[in-house]
C-alpha cells in the first residue's frame, strides 16, 4: 500500500542511502572516465598531441572533471554514511543530502563545457551546492549534542 507519510527517521535513512549509492555509482563512472584519459594519454593514435596539451584546454578541463567527480562522489559516500548514523540528531540533514547530490553535477557541468560547449552556469551552481552541503554538515556536527544511549 502506498502512503504519502514517511516518518522522519525513514526520510533520513533514504537520504543517507541515496548519497552512498549515487556516490559510489558516480565514483565508478569517473573511474571509467579516468581509464579513457589513460587511453588518450598512452594508447590513442594522437597521444602526443594529448600529452602536449597536458596543462591547457580540453585536457586540463577533462582532468578537472575526473578529479572533482571522484572527490564529490567520495564526499557523498561519507555524507551518506554520516546521515545514516547521525541524521536524526543533525540539523538540515535532508537539505545537506540534496545539496551534496546536486554538487555531483559540477564535474558533469565541466564535461558538458568540454564536449558540448555548455555555459559554466551548471558548474557554478553545483559547486556552490556542494560547498554549502559541506558547511551545513560541519555546522550540524559542531552543534551536535552528546547522545546518551539507552
N, C-alpha and C positions, 0 to 999 in steps of 0.2 A: 504494500500500500504506500502510495506517495504522499508525503506530507510536506508542507511549507515550513514548518517549525523545526529547527535544528538546535538542540541545546548548545550553549556557548562552548562547552568542552569539545563537542564534536567539530564545531567550526574551527577551533584552534588546531585540532588534530589534522583536519583536512588541509589547513594552511601549511602545516609543517610537512605533511606527506607530499603535498603538491610541490613545495620548494625542493625537497630532496629528489623526487622523481624527475622533475623538469631539469633540475640542476645536473643530475647525472646524465640525462639524455643530451643536454646541451654540451656537457663536457665531452661526451663521446663524439658528437658531431664535430666539435672543434679539434678533437684529436685527429679525426679523419681528415679535416682540412689541413692540419699540420703535416700529415703524410703527403698530401697534394703539394704543399710547399716544399717538402723534401724532394719530391719527384721533380718539381720545376727547377730546383737548385742543382740536383745531381744527375738527372737522367733525361730530361727533356731535350729535344733536338737543339733548341736555342738557349740552353742552360747558361752559356757565358753571358748573354745579354741580361738574363735574370740576375746572375751574380753581380754583374757590373752595376746594376741599379739597386744594390743592397739597401742603401740608406735614403733613397728618394722614390717619389712616385708611387705607383701601384704596389711595388714590392714592400715598401715601408708600411703602407696602409694595410696590406694583407697581413703582415706580421703583427701590427697593432690589433687587428680584429682577432687573430689567433690567440694572442696573449690575453686580451681582455675577455674573450669568450670563455677561456678556461678559468680565469680569475673570477669572473662574475658567476660562472657555474659553480665553482667551489664555494663562493660566498653563499649561494643559495642552499647548497647542501648543509653548510654549517648553520645558517639561519633556520632551516627547516628542522634540523636536529634540536636546536635550542628552543624553537617554538613548540616542538612536541613535548619537551620535558619541562619547560617553564611557562608556556603560553598562557595558562590560566592566571598566572601571577604577574604577567607583564602587561604594561600599558601598550596600547596601539599594536597588538600582535597581528591582527588581520591587516591593518594598513602596512605594517612592516613587511609582511609576507607579499602583498600585492606589489608594493614598490620594488621589492627585490626581484620579483618576476618581470616587471616592466623594465628593470635595469638590464635584463638579458637582451633587450632589443638594441642596446648600444653597439655591440660588435656586429650584429646583423645590419645595423644602420651604416657602419663603416663599409661592410661588404657591398651594400646597396650603392654607396657612393662610388666604390672602386669599379664595380661591374655594370652598374645601371646608370651611373651619373646622377643619383638621387641627391637632393639637398641634405645638408648636415643637420636639419632640424630634429630628425629621429635620434641622432647621436646625442645631441644636447639634452633633449627631454629625458631620454632613458638614462643618460649618465647622471643627471640630476636626481632621478628617481632612485637609482642605486645608492648614490651618496646619501640621500635622505633616509633610506632604509637602514643604512649602517649607523647613522647618527641616532635615529629613533631607537634602534635596538641597544646601542650603547647607553643612551639616556635611560631606557627602561631598566637595564641591568644596574645602572648606577643607583636607581631609586628602588630596587628590589628589596623587599623586606625579608629578613631571615624566615625560613619556613620551619615551623615547629611541627614535625610529623606526629602521627598518631601512634 
